[in-house]
Every structure is written in structure tokens, then in C-alpha cells.
Amino acid sequence: MIISASTDYREAARRRLPPFLFHYGDGGAYAEYTLQHNVSDLAGVALRQRVLNDMSQLDLSTRLFGETLSMPVALAPVGLTGMYARRGEVQVARAADRKGIPYTMSTVSVCPIEEVAPEISRPMWFQLYVLKDRGFMKSVLERAQAAGVSTLVFTVDMPVPGARYRDAHAGMSGPYAALRRYAQAVLHPRWAWDVGLWGRPHDLGNVSRYLGKPTGLEDYIGWLGANFDPSISWKDLQWIRDFWKGPMIIKGILDPDDAREAVRFGADGIVVSNHGGRQLDGVLSTARALPAIADAVKGQITLLADSGVRTGLDVVRMLALGADTVLLGRAWLYALAAGGEAGVANLLDLIEKEMRVAMTLTGARTIADITRDLLVRD
Ligand code: FNR
């Protein structure tokens, strides 16, 4: 039974998924120090309780890039979503759409952009990685534009893959990985049936459209490994800025100097993020990095933040620390794996309820009321 958004969906996902996939989603880099601190530092952010203010009318809506969102939450891009549930990208996009918030589709998705975009009423967001293969990047951008994507999320914190030891332990990578994954799929036949592994070769639609052939997990890992581009610099982003007419968000900023650079570059927004602790272990948690970044650039650029957000209370904490809108990552992935579209829809309702409780008991009637004033100063 799902009572708490933060823990119950994670446990339900663990029960349903083969280990390599649960741990791929759940895990982080190296000793997972940053991953743990994303959650624990945020949980340690204390709010001031305020009472007797007639909090019967709350307004959670917010404006973002000319759109109205029902609450200041968007769904972060998660690669391989379609391996967690059949047509996972479509299911999660629909749940976000019904709730009135944006969904960001990852470059490395199972469903192609063209399959997801027509399923929803509001324009989708699309995430792009920096890859050596600029031809691929350009062709994906053209496809995104043709499919009516409104907002580009450009992820810059993956010039090299993070070292994720849990993936090697669980069979996602490392020795005999393909064999181990196959063995786990056999032991999880209901999952394998649901995601279509038995019926057809599992195909990473977005990547295969470009490579011109069905692309399975093995080809994808090889292609991605060969395609990270550590030479990337701000100069290289200019052609994307020139090409992309809609809002462009830079995802993976953790330092005030880089945030200032993003303002100078002309980005419309940044996501303060350490990639959910999946890249460099030992960097600051977002909860600790965000206040200094807000001091540097708040008001000059839209500030989004993610990493460690599990509940509606966490969303309110991130807003109080300086974010304008908050992205959910693993929180929705667990819900999708456990309950498909209905699971994500229920998760988003839980997040809203938890936000309402937090706003009521901190005396914040609107999203604009959620400021640093809500924080207990030690
Ligand atoms: C991610 N993330 C990610 N980010 C991105 O820009 N492109 C991607 O394809 C992916 N893929 C991906 C897969 C999985 C399994 C996870 C868990 C995460 C990072 C994601 O967008 C977001 O930054 C983090 O998930 C935020 O941290 P929390 O909320 O999961 O702790």
C-alpha cells in the first residue's frame, strides 16, 4: 500500500524490478556520499512553524517560461525510462500532463520523441547531452523542434561517465553483464513481459532513429561510452543557443561562478544539480550549494533545482533555499516502476498534498511567499 511518497514507491519498485535496473536507478557514484547527502541535507533544512493565519486558501500555481504550472514542479529527464514500464516515457508524460506540469524527455529514451509528443496537450521539454557526435545532436534538435518541444534542457555535468560501482555489482555493467541481465530478466518474467522484452528486441527508439538500426542496451552503452565529450566548453554551446529559439536551460550547475557564466551566456534557466549524486561523489549536495547560487543569480535567470527531492515537503524546502521550480528524478521513477501512469499520477497528488501541509504550517499562501524567511536561522 502506498502511503508515503518517499519510501513506499521505492520499496514497491525494488520488489518489481530486476536488480540491475533497480540499482541503476537507485544508485549513485563511488561511495554514494553525495547521493546520501542530497537527501539528508535537504531533510535537515528546518522550517519555521507559523500558526493562526487563516490558511484556508492556498495557491500553488506558478508561471514558468510563459506557461502556467499547477505547482512549481517539473519531471527531470531519466534515461531508459521505457525499461521501467512499457512505453514508460508515454505513461509518465501523460501523468505530468494531467497534473499540469512539464515532463522532460531524456535523449536516451526507449520511446522516440515522435511517439511521446502527440500523447500530451502541453509542449514537452527535451533534454540533450553533450556528445562528440554533433550530427546526432543536431538531428535530435531538429526532431524535437518538429515535434513541438518547447524547452531544451542541456545537460553539462556528464563530460565523462560517473563511476557507478553499484551498476557493476548489480549486472548493469561489468563482467558478463549481458548474461547477468538476461538471467535476471528470466527471474522477473512479469517485468520482462510488461516492458516487451519477450515480444521484440528492446529498442532505444531515440538513438536507433539516428543510427538507423534497432539499438539494444549493449549497443547503447557502447555508443554512449564512445560519445562523451570532455572537450566541451561554453563556446561550443553557442550554435545550440543560435539554433534553439525556445527557452534553453543548462542542467548540472553547482557553483556560483558557473551560474554567473550561464547568465552571461544567455541561458534562460539553470538546473542546480549534481545529477542525483550519479556523477562526482563528494561534491556538495544541492541543498548546500543552492543558497550561494541564489545569492549570485536569483532574479537574473530562472533557477531550477533537483537532487534528493522525495516529498512535497522537500519541494517547499528547495523553494525556500532559492529555487523557482523543483525537478523530481528518482521520486517519479520509483512510482512509474511500481504503478505505471497511475503510480506517477498518485505520486504527484501526494507531492501536492505534502506541499499544502508544509505551506499551511509555515504561513505561505502562494509560491511567491516561500522565501528564505521560512527557514530557521541557526
Ligand atoms: C538520471 N538523470 C539524468 N539526467 C539527464 O540530464 N539525462 C538523463 O538521461 C538522465 N538519466 C538519469 C537516469 C536515472 C536512472 C536517474 C536516477 C537520473 C538525472 C536526473 O535528471 C536528475 O538530475 C536526478 O535524478 C535528480 O536527483 P534525484 O531527485 O533522483 O535524487
Residues whose N, C-alpha, C, O or C-beta is under 5 A from the ligand:
A	BS01	FNR	Y24 G25 A76 P77 V78 G79 S106 Q127 T155 S273 H275 G276 D306 S307 G308 V309 L327 L328 G329 R330
